[in-house]
């Protein structure tokens, strides 16, 4: 048996550990979305997605709760037809390639700066995709070569007429759309019994909170086809942000801004007498 000095054994062990780390990093880079770990709020949203009775989902609250990330993950998973980390199929009422529309805000300020980088961050390198740029230089059409499913990026700054005449499976709104754009997109979900996902910090477009988050059915009860998640910024601590970073951000805000950006309370609530009013909890029916 060949004797190997202690120093040499340590060096070999160190080199072997480096190779394992490099292999793990390579696998993560090639598969990316397969390694996605949801924060608690995102986990609740993903669990609700498996309920076919749910058609409209809202993921609202504070800044930095992972809205764009979960929008991207659900969009890509819909294209793939399965949850990538478990390979569990996502049920659809048809066998055609899926069609997703992703609506961001301004082309430069939001889509180029936030949405496009997040899409590129989570798309697995091991999976072939074709992208096509629009006149703004944004890779606005993504086509999965395996499933032929597509994801189309559009901007809330476009005319609502541009959103008509489309049909698909899912519309994702990264921050609130105008109401007329929402109606134009929702029209296109009829044929495929599609779904909507609103990821938003409710600083504007009060109609979204009034007509969707607080939507009632014909009997005056919360609409069972709508699923709402509301989270404060602290839900994402340990998933990309720190408490120290949050506290530094809070120093730049007014009390009203803290309510909206840290705790996720709609900014237009500040004009109400009781901003914590919850229709589902505080309304009591009498005979």
ABEGO torsion letter per residue (X at the ends): XBBBBAAAAAAAAAAAAAAAAAAAAAAAAAAGAAABBBBAAAAAAAAAAABAABABBBBBEBBGAGAAAAAAAAAAAAAAGBBAAAGBBBBBABABBBBBBBBBBBAAAAAAAAAAAAAAAABBAABBBBBBBBAAGBBABBBBAAAGBBBBBBBAABBAAAABGBBBABBBBBEBBBAAAAAAAAAAAAAAGBBBBBBBBBABGAAAAAAAAABBBAAGBBBAABBBBBBBAAAABGAGBBAAAAAAAAAABBAAAAAAAAAGBBAAAAABABAABBAAAABBBBX
